[in-house]
Amino acid sequence: MALTELKLTNFPFENLSSEHVKELEAAARRARVNALTMVKLANSGHPGGAFSSIDMFLAVYGVANLNLANCNDLNRDYVVVSHGHTSAGAYAAMAEWGFFDAEEAAAHFRQIGSVFQGHVDRHVPGVDWGTGVLGQGLSAGAGFALAARANNFRNRVYVLMGDGGQTKGQLAEARRLIAHERLHNVIALIDYNSIQISGRTYDVMPCNLKALWEADGWEVIECDGHDFNELYLALKNAGANNKPTLLLCKTLIGKCGGAMEDTPEYHGKAPSDEIYFNVIKNLGVAEPEEFLSRMKAKRNSEIKFKGREVKYFEPDLATGTPFDYDKVADNRGAFGHALADVAAINKYKQGSTPILVFDCDLMPSVMTGDFKKICQGNFIQVGIQEHNAATVSGAAASAGVVSVWADFGIFGIDEVYNNQRLNAINYAGNKTVLTHVGLDVGEDGKTHQCVDYVGLFKNMFGWKLVVPADPSQTDRVTRWMLKTPGCICLAVGRSKLKPLKLDDKLVFGSENNYEFEYGKAVKLRDGNDGAIFALGYMAGAALEAAEILNNKNNLNVAVWSVACPLEPDLDALKEACRSKFILTVEDHVADTGMGAIMALEIARNNLGAKIKNLGVTRWGDSCAADAARAAMGLTAENIAKEFVI
């Protein structure tokens, strides 16, 4: 019998009665049976940590304002299971609180077509963040708390973690941010069993957990992680001293697991038949063999529980009237101007989605200062903590805000690739603005020239990438990005650019009635003697190269401006391929960027054109941006030279 009749939300009792404790202990026995059965049937999983965390899972999901009815709402409590490998324990505990049928989870754990994946996943109702990559869960909790504050919600955020991952640096970043932002509604719990996969935690990598958390401004409460009344009281009193609270829960790995207790062997190992039957018999299963046989048959039956549909949060924003840039300006400045304009329009507009902007000590360079002046309370200074910023901004976006993180390309994607990958997996919907990409960083040299970002985003499912050609297009892309659901990256350089004009009209301006449409290339010049596709601000050089080819070689070459390299415009490619030769030009690694993506698209569609990719072929030089591009052959003169039919 599940625990659905036991109501612990909002802490209705001073203490748990002996009857309450008995109910929870009975639920813990059932949960351990189901968790171990999951691992046994899948022949893989992490029973040790699942068993030591189960009582914590039961306590947290019991007191949290989170249930099957409200788990898709924004205004309620959030629970993050950071040590996602203990999923069997989490699923078994959630089943006890009525999120789904326990045997359905036990039978179909780690099975193709099942939502009960090996690491916790958002398609399971009650799971707020898909994890398993250790050290990121507390950052997700910070993001949920910041989104709640921006929406004036009063709720709690619970983050459960293991002790082995506590030495990871991102946890320290998240601790400091949560304390600095006074997010006293965040309650963290550590499964302090002192064992990780390689042995005892104090042998693998020792650290003083209590001292570390206290040093960063947290209140630390030590308790027995297997005593339900202690857990209940500690959770009830968390935050009372106006600090974020850590519950350091002393536990036993493999608790109630017989031979699995107090050993690293079962961190990630399925039990033998003998151990499995002994454990579940001791936990109250009268006929273990018959039970396992029935569960095996259920595993081979149809998967009935399909989980929930996870969707991107859809913002509600008025995006205002686009600006036209008729003079030399920089794309990053156009982004900052548009962002501030949208913020000002929506600041006092009833029902508008809050915008949060995250900064890593780069505000003057990424042009978010005007936003801060308008919405200071929604400007979050994360400090030089990029891994934390990436996850915090992602989780916040999934919890009901428009989340914008602006940073240099080398930090916002190269340094935090895995964090951005997890944002995509979680349908976060965050907006990342990379203001210093390509050789345009110039003098900063090879360590800061982000020339691989297109390839990195191409490796992930679920990201959109936009690389605008000039400030007028940047303005329109920014407004589109802020109101569009999904994970979106806006990538720009730092140099000032001439506005793109045709017939003395701004290509991306109001006179041409230009509206940005994702995936559409813009033809800047007609031509039948081949075509040049230019990524982002390289469009200006491509147009100059076409004029050179016309004047010197009597070639009439088409030029296309590409802003969306991950999604080639097939209609534009088909038209260009009729001329039989295409040259792609980009401020990016030639073999992994826009050109490579287009070459693959041409081959897949059997378009029959020759394609040549011009781009970055080595680490760049530390010099002025123009010189760095010239050294790589990315000038109008060299583009024309490379155009050989």
N, C-alpha and C positions, 0 to 999 in steps of 0.2 A: 504494500500500500504506500503510495507516494506521500510526501509531506505537505500536500497542497492545503490541508486543513490547519496546519500550524502557521500562524501569522506572526512573523518576527519583524516585518517592515516597520520602520519608524520607532523601533525599540519600545514596544508596549509594556515590557516588564522591567522591574528593577533588577531582578536576577532571573535566570532560568530556573524553573522548578525542577524537581527530580524527575517528574513525568516528561517535561520538555526534553530533558537531557536523555532520557531513555528513548524517546522517539528519534532524536537525532543520532544516537548511537546505533539504533536499529537501522536507520537509513544509511549510516556509514558502512555497516556490514553488508547491506545489499549493494551499495555502490562499489565496494571493493570486489565483491563477486562479479559484478558486471564489468568493471574495469579490467580485471584479470582475464575474464572471458574474451573481451575485445582483443587483448594482446595474444591470447592463446589461439583464437581462431585465425587471426591475421598472421600469426607466427612472427610478429614483429611489434615493437612498441617499447614503452618505457614504464614498466610496472613499479620500479622502486620509487621514483618521484611521484607517480600517480598516487601510490598508497600513502606517502608521507604528506601529500597536499590535500587529500580528499576531505579531511575534517575542516580545513581552511576554506575549501571551495563550498562546502555545505553551509558554513557559517556566513560567508560573504553573500552568496546567492540568496540566503534566507533573509538577511537584514536589508539587502539592497532594494530600492524601489525600482525593480526590474523584473518583468515577468513576460509570459507569452503574449499577453494582451497589449503591453506597451513597449515591447522591445524595438519596434520600428519608429517610435516617437522620438522627438528631439529632447523634450523636457522630461527627464527621468534620470535615475542614476546610471552610471556607466561602470562596467567591469572589464578590466584588461587582464588576461592571463598571459603574462610575459614569457614565462617558461612553457611555451606552447607544446613542447614535447610531452608534457604531462596530460595531454588531451584526453586520454582514456579516463583519468580521474575527474577532469572537468566535465566531460560529457555525462559520466555516471552521476555526478553530483547534480548537474542541471536537470537530468531526468527525474531525480527525486523531487525537484521543485516544480515538475509539471511542464517543462519546456517541450518534451517529446517522450515517446515511449522508451523505457530503458532497454528493453530487449531488442528493439529496432537498432539502437546504437550499438549494443553489444554484438549483434549478429553481423552488422555491415561495416564495422570499423575497418578503415584502410582497404576498402574494396572499390573497384572501379565503378563509377556511377553513383557512389554514395557521398553525401555531404560530410560524413564523419571522417575527415581526413586525418592523417597522422599527426599533423600540427593544427591547432585550432583555427577555424576558418569562419568568416563572417556569414556564410550561407547557413550556418547553424544558428537558429534563434537563441539569443542570450550571449553570443560571442560578438563583442564590439570591435575587436581588432584582430586580424589574422597575424599570428606571431610564430615564434620558433627560432628566429634569428635573435639570439639573446642580447639583452642590453637596450632594446628599443621600446619596450613596453611602458616604462615610466615616462618617456617622451610623449608617447601616445596619450597617456593619462593627463599630462600637462596640456596637450592640445584640446582634449575634451573639456577640461576645466576652464580654459581660456574662452572657448566657444560658449560655454554655459554663462560665463560672466558677461560676455558681449551681448548675449540675448536676455540678460536679467533673469536667468533661471537659477533657482536655488536647489542644487542637488549635490550629490557626492560622487566622487570618482574613486573606485577601488582598483589597485594594481597589485596583482599577485606575482611573485618572482621566486626563483630559486636562489640558493646562496652561491653556487659555483660561478654564476655570471656576474657577481657583484664587483669583480675587479675590472670590468670593462669601463672604458672612459666615458662613454655616452651616458651612463648612469649618473656619473658625477655632474655632467652638464645638465641633465634633467633635474637633479636634486637642487642645484643652485638656482635654476630658473624658477622652479616651483616656489622656493623660499623667497626669492627676490620679488616675485609677482604676488606674494601673499595668498597663494592658492591653498588656503587652510582646509578646503573641502577635499583635498587629495589624501587618501589613506593608502599607504603601501604596506604589503605584508611579505615577509621573506620566509620561505620554507627552509628553516635553519637546521638541516639534518647533517651538515658538516661532511657530506660525501658528494663527490662528483665522479665523472666517468673514469678518471685516472687515479682516484684514491681519495684520501682525506683532503678537505679544502685547505687546511693549514699546512699541508705538505706540498700541494700543487702550486698554490700562490696565496700565501697568508695575507690577511688584512683584518683590521679591527673594525668590524662593521658598525658597531655602536658608536665608536668615536668618529668614524667617517661621516655618518649621517648627522650626528649632533653638530659636528664642525660646520656642516653646510646649513644649519639652522632648523633642523627637524627635531621634534620630540620623539624619543624612542621609548616604546613600551615593550618590555620583555614579558613573554607569556608562554604557556604550554600550548603548543599547536594542536594537541589532541584532546584538550579539555574544553568542551563546548561552552561552559559557563565563563571560563576565563576569556575565551575568544569573544563571546557576546559582550562582556563588560568592557573589554579593550576596544572593541569596535564602537560601542556606545559612547565611550568617553573620548574617542579620537577627535582632535581639533578643539578640545575644550580650552586649551591654553593658547589659542590663537597662533598655532603653528601647524604646518603639515605634519602628519603623524606616521611613523613607521612602527609596525608591529613585528618585532623580532620573535618569530614563533619557533620555539625549540621543538623539533620533531625527530622521529626515527624513520630513516629511509626503509621502505618496505614494511611499514607498520602493519601488524597482524598478518604478515605474509610468510611466517615460518622461516624457511631457509633463505628467504629473500631479505630478511631483516638485517640492517646494519652492515651491508656489504655493497661495494660499487659494482659487483658482478651483474646485478639486475637493473642497472641504470637503463640499459637499452637491450634487454634480452628476454625472449619469451620463456615461460617456465616449461619444464618437462611435464609429462603426464603425472608423474608421481607428486611433484611439488604442487601442481595445479589442483589435483584432487584433494590432497591434504589440506591446502589452504581453504578451498571453498567449503569443504566439509566442516572445518573448524569455524567457518563463518556462518554456518547454519544450513547449508544445502544438504538435505537428507540423503539424496541419491545422486552423487556427483556425476557418475558415468551417464545416467539417464539424462541429466540436465545438459551435459556437454553434447550428447547425441542430438538432443532436440535443438540446441542452438546451432549445431552444424547444419542440420536440415533447414533451419531458418536462414542461415547464411546463403544457402543454395536456392532460396526462394526469391521471389520478386522483391525489389527494394520499394517499399511503399512510401517511406518518408522522403520527400524531395527537398526539404529545407525551405528557406525563404529566398525570394528574389532580392538581390542586393542592387540598389540603384544609386547613381550619383545624386547628391543633393542638388536641387534646382534653385538657384538664387532668384530673388525678386529685386531687380534694380532698374532704375531709370538711368540710361547711359548718356543722355544729353546730346548736344550737337557737336559733330566732329570739327576739329580745327584744321585749317589749311596752312601749310608752311611754304611760303613763297621765297624764303631766303635760306641761306646756309644755316643748318641746325643739326643737332645730333639726335639719333633715334632714342637714346636713353632719356634725354631731356623731354622728348615728345611723350614717351611712356609716363614719366613723372607728372607732366602737365595733365595728361588725360586722366590718370589715376586720381589726382587731386580734384579735378573737375567733377568726376563721378562721385567722389566722396562728399563734396560740398552739396551737390544736388540731392543726395540721399540722406544727408545727416539728420534732417528734421522731417523726413518724409515718412509718414505712418506706414508701417508694414515692410519697409525696406530691409533687406538682409544686411546685417552688419558686415563691414569690411575690416579684416585684421591684416596689418602689414607687419612682417617679421624682418628684422635687420640683424646682421652680424657685424656690427661696428663699421658699416660701409655707407651709411646714409648719404653723405655728400657725393659719393661716387656713383651710387645707384639711383640717385635722384628721387628719393622718397621723402625728402624734407618738407615739401609743401603738404603732403598728406599728413605728416606729423603735426603741422601747425593747425590743420583743420580738425583732425581727430586724434588728439594726443593720447587719449585713453585707449585707443585701438592700435597704437603703434607699440609693438612689442620688441624691446631691445634684448636680443638673445645673447649678445656678446660674441666673441670669436669661438663659436660652438656650432659648427655647420651640421654635424651629424644630428644633433639635437634639433636644430632649426628645421631640417628636412622632415623629420618625423612629426614634430609638433605641428608644423603647418599642414601636413597631410591629415592628421587626425582631426584638427580643428575644422578643416574643410568638410569632413564627413559628418560633422556634428552641428552643421547649421550656420556656417558663416562663409563669406568669400575670403579665402585665405591666400595672401600674396606674399611670397618670399622672394626678395630681390637680392642677388649676389653675383659675384664674378663667375664666369663659366667654369673655370677650373675648380671652383669650390662647390658650385650648385649642382654639378652633375658628375664630374670626374671623381671628386673626393667622396661623394655621398651616393655613388651609383646604387648600392644595395638598398639604401633608405628610399630612394626614388622608385626602385623596383617594388619594394614592399608597399609603397603608396599606390602603385598601379594595381597590385594584387588586391588591395583593400578598397578599390573604387573610391579613393580618397577625394579626388576632384580638386586638388590643390593647384594653384597657379605659381609656377616658378619663372622668374624673369632673370635671364642671364645677360648682364650688361656688358661683359667684356669677353667676347668670343673671337676666335680666329687670330690671324696675324695682326689684326687691327690693334691688339694690345701693344704691339711694337716693342718699345724699349724694355718692357718688363721681361722679355725674353722667353725662352722655351718652357720654363717652369710654369708660366702664366698664360701662354698662348693655347687656348682651348680649341684645338683643331680636330677634335674627334667626337664632338657632341652629337652630330647627326647619327653617326654609327651607333653611339651608345643608346640613344633613344630608339633607334630602329630595332635594337635587340629586345626591347620590352613591348609587351602587349598593353594597349590601352592609353598610350601617351599620344597627344597631338603636339606638333612642333611648328612654330611659325617664325620665319626669319624675314622681316620686312625690308623693303628696298630703300625707303626714305622716311623722313619724319611724318609726312602726311599719312602714309600707309601704317606706320607704327601707331599713330593716334587711333585709327580705326580698328586696328587689331586689338589694341588694349581694351577698348570699349566692348568689342565682341567677346574677348576673353573673360572679362569680369562677369558677364551675364550668362556665359555658356557652361553647362555642366561638364564635368570631366577633368582629367589631368591634362593641363596645357602648359607648354613652355613657350615663352616669348624670348627669342635670342637676338641680341643686338651687339654691335661694336661700341666703341667710345668716340670715334672720330666724328667731326662735323661733316655733313654731306650736302652736296648740291641737290635741290629738289629735282626729281625726274619730270621733264616737260616734253610734250609733243605738241607741235603747232602752238607754242607759247601757252599751253594749258598744262596744269599740274595733272600728271597721269593718275595720281591717286587722290585728286582733289574734288571739291564740290562741283566745279564746272563740268566735269566729266561724269557726275553722278555716281562716283565710284563707291561701291559697297564691298567690303571684304567677304569672300566666300571661301571657306576652308577647302583646300585641295585644288583650287582653280589657278592655273598660270595665266598671266596677263601678257598678251602679245604687244610688244612695243614697236615692232617694225615688221612689215611684210617682206617676203623674199622667197624665191624659188630655187636658189642655188645653195641650199643648206640652211641650217638653223643653229643658233647659239642659245642655250638655256643657261641663265645666270642665277645663282643663288643670292638672295638678299641684296646687299649694297653693291655687289659685283655687276649689277645690271647697268650702271653708268658706264663702266669700262667696256662692257659688252657692246653697248650702243656705239661707243667711240670706235671699237674694233670693226663693227659693221660698216661704218663710214669709211674707214681706211680701206677695207676690202672693196668697197664700191669705187673709191677714187683711184686706187692703185691697181686693182685686179679686175675691175669691171664685173664684180660679183654682187649679186643682189641677195643678201643674207637676212633671213628672219631672225628676230631677237625676242626671246620670251623671258619675262621676269617670273622667277619661282620663289614663292614664300613658304611653301609647304612641302619640303623635300621628302617627308615620309610617305606621302600619298601622291604619286605622280598623276598629273592630269592626262588621262589616256587620250582624250579627244585632241589635246594639243600635241601629244606625241605622234598620234596617227597622222595628223596634218603635217608635222615636221618630217616624218619618216618618208613621205612621198618624194622629198628632195634627195633622199638616199644618204645624207651625211649630217650628223649632229655633233656639235662640240659643246661639252658642258664645262662651266666655269664656276669654281667655288673656292672660298677661303677656308678650306677644310681638307682633310686627308683625301686624296683623289680616289683611292681604292675602296673607301668605306662610306662615302657621303652620297650626295644627290646623284652624281654621275653613275655610281655603281648601282644605285636603286633604279635609275632609269634604264641602264643597260639590261638589268634583269627583267624589267617590264617589257622592253622591246623584244627580248628573247622569248619570254612567256607568251607574248601575243603574236609572235612570228611576223614582226613588222618589217623585217628585212633591210634595215638601215645600218650603215656603218656608224659607230659612235666612238668618240675619243674624249677622254676625261682629263681635264686640266684642273690641277689643284695643288695641295701641299704634298710634297714628296719626301720631306725630311723635317727634323726639328728646325724651327725658325731661328733667325738671328735676333740678337738684341740690338735694335736700332729703330729709327723712325718707322712708322707703319708703312709709309709709301715705299721705303727702301726694303723692308721685309717682304712686301708683296712683289716688288721688282725682282728680288733675288730668287723668288719662287716662280717667276714667269707670269705673274698675275697682273700684267699691265695691258692697256689697250693694244699697244704695238705688238707685244708677244702673243696676245690672243689672236690677233690677225695673222701672225706668222704661223701659228699652230693650226690655222684653219686650212688644211690641205685636203682637197676632195680626192 
